[in-house]
Amino acid sequence: LACATILPPSSFPAGPTPPPCLRHHSARQITVNLVKKEEEYTAPKKPKHTAFTGQGRTLASGSDADASAAAAAAAAAASASAASEGEWAGVDESKPTTSLQLRLADGSRMVARFNHSHRVSDVRRFVRASRPDMDVAYTLMTAFPSAAVEDEGKTLEEAGLLNAVLIQKKL
């Protein structure tokens, strides 16, 4: 076909079909695509990636007033847990159990099993036993609604934390 031959750009006026193509396809509309290949293709340069370096806030972080209240609660909890420094005893399978998902401050997640009778302070012991390298002051928060878990002496059942998601938030 004459249309398949390479035609100079001057033979393509704005709009109408080139004359060599009209002879073979006069009754129907055709589309002509032009590709200009004068030089080899070079890929565009990739932009430099700069990671975010600013201080951000998560959706779980509240206002500064909430942060100061949570800091006071965490300080009290840390002193209470320091007073009852025991080791993590584990789960008693003969008693009712629940699973807690722990979202840690370093971004990792753990799912842990506890008895309904375990206390909130036992969750702290578990975190300390599982991640001894994480020696930072933190508070435990519920996922939704976002609230600090304040009473470390309550059982998980009393605190309403059965099958809950807890978020470790650095202070």
C-alpha positions in Angstrom: 0.0 0.0 0.0 1.1 3.5 -0.7 0.1 4.5 2.9 2.6 2.2 4.4 5.5 4.0 2.8 7.2 6.7 4.7 6.0 10.2 3.7 7.7 13.5 4.4 5.9 15.7 6.9 5.3 18.3 4.2 2.9 15.9 2.5 0.6 16.0 5.5 -1.4 19.2 5.5 -3.3 20.0 8.7 -6.3 17.7 8.8 -7.0 15.9 5.5 -5.8 12.5 4.7 -2.6 12.3 2.7 -3.3 11.9 -1.1 -1.5 8.5 -1.4 -3.8 7.1 1.2 -6.9 8.5 -0.4 -6.6 6.3 -3.4 -7.0 3.1 -1.4 -9.2 4.3 1.5 -11.4 7.0 0.0 -14.7 5.6 1.4 -13.7 5.4 5.0 -12.0 7.5 7.6 -8.4 6.5 8.5 -6.0 7.6 11.3 -2.4 8.4 10.6 0.0 8.5 13.5 3.4 10.2 13.0 6.4 9.3 15.0 9.5 11.4 14.7 12.7 9.3 15.2 15.7 11.4 14.6 17.7 10.3 17.7 17.9 7.4 20.1 15.5 7.4 23.0 16.9 8.3 26.4 15.0 7.7 29.5 14.3 10.8 31.7 16.5 11.2 34.8 14.9 9.8 37.9 14.3 12.5 40.5 16.3 12.4 43.7 14.2 10.8 46.5 14.4 12.7 49.7 12.7 10.9 52.6 10.5 12.9 54.9 12.6 14.2 57.7 10.2 16.5 59.6 8.4 15.7 62.8 5.0 14.2 62.1 1.9 13.4 64.1 -0.2 10.3 63.8 -3.9 10.2 63.8 -3.7 8.6 67.3 -1.8 11.5 68.7 -4.1 13.9 70.4 -3.7 17.5 71.3 -0.9 18.8 73.6 -3.3 18.7 76.6 -4.0 15.0 75.9 -0.2 14.4 75.5 0.6 15.9 78.9 -2.2 13.9 80.6 -1.0 10.8 78.9 2.6 11.6 80.0 1.4 11.9 83.6 -0.5 8.6 83.4 2.5 6.8 81.8 4.8 8.1 84.4 2.5 6.8 87.1 2.2 3.5 85.2 6.0 3.3 84.8 6.5 3.7 88.5 3.8 1.1 89.3 5.3 -1.3 86.9 8.8 -0.6 88.3 7.4 -1.5 91.7 6.0 -4.8 90.4 8.9 -5.7 88.3 8.1 -9.4 87.8 8.8 -11.5 84.8 6.1 -12.3 82.3 4.5 -15.5 83.6 2.7 -16.5 80.4 -0.9 -17.7 79.8 -2.8 -20.2 81.8 -4.6 -22.3 79.2 -7.1 -23.6 81.7 -8.6 -20.0 82.1 -10.4 -17.9 79.5 -8.0 -16.3 77.0 -8.1 -13.3 74.7 -5.8 -12.0 72.0 -4.4 -8.5 71.9 -2.8 -6.9 68.9 0.0 -4.6 69.9 1.2 -1.9 67.5 4.6 -1.0 68.8 6.3 2.4 68.5 8.9 1.1 66.1 6.1 0.2 63.6 6.0 -3.5 64.2 3.0 -5.5 65.3 2.6 -8.4 67.7 -0.4 -10.5 68.5 -0.3 -11.8 72.1 -2.5 -14.1 74.1 -3.5 -13.2 77.6 -6.0 -14.4 80.3 -9.0 -12.3 81.0 -7.6 -12.0 84.6 -4.3 -10.5 83.4 -3.8 -6.9 84.4 -2.8 -4.0 82.1 0.6 -4.0 83.8 1.0 -7.6 82.5 0.8 -6.3 79.0 3.7 -4.0 79.8 5.6 -6.9 81.2 5.0 -8.9 78.0 6.2 -6.0 75.9 9.4 -5.7 78.1 10.0 -9.5 77.9 9.4 -9.6 74.1 11.4 -6.5 73.2 14.0 -5.9 75.8 15.8 -3.4 73.5 12.7 -1.1 73.6 13.6 0.7 76.8 11.6 3.9 76.2 8.9 5.7 78.2 5.5 5.0 76.5 1.8 4.9 77.1 -0.6 2.3 75.9 -3.6 3.7 73.9 -6.7 2.0 72.5 -7.1 2.2 68.7 -10.7 3.4 68.5 -11.8 5.4 70.2 -8.3 6.7 70.8 -7.8 6.9 74.6 -4.9 6.3 77.0 -5.2 3.1 79.1 -4.7 4.7 82.5 -5.5 2.2 85.3 -2.7 -0.4 85.2 -4.2 -2.3 88.1 -7.4 -3.3 86.2 -7.8 -6.7 84.6 -8.1 -6.7 80.8 -11.8 -7.7 81.2 -12.5 -4.8 83.6 -10.6 -2.3 81.3 -12.7 -3.5 78.3 -9.6 -4.6 76.4 -10.6 -8.2 75.4 -9.7 -8.8 71.7 -8.5 -5.2 71.5 -5.8 -3.3 69.6 -3.4 -1.4 71.8 -1.0 1.2 70.4 2.4 1.9 72.1 3.0 5.6 71.9 6.4 7.1 72.9 6.3 10.0 75.2 
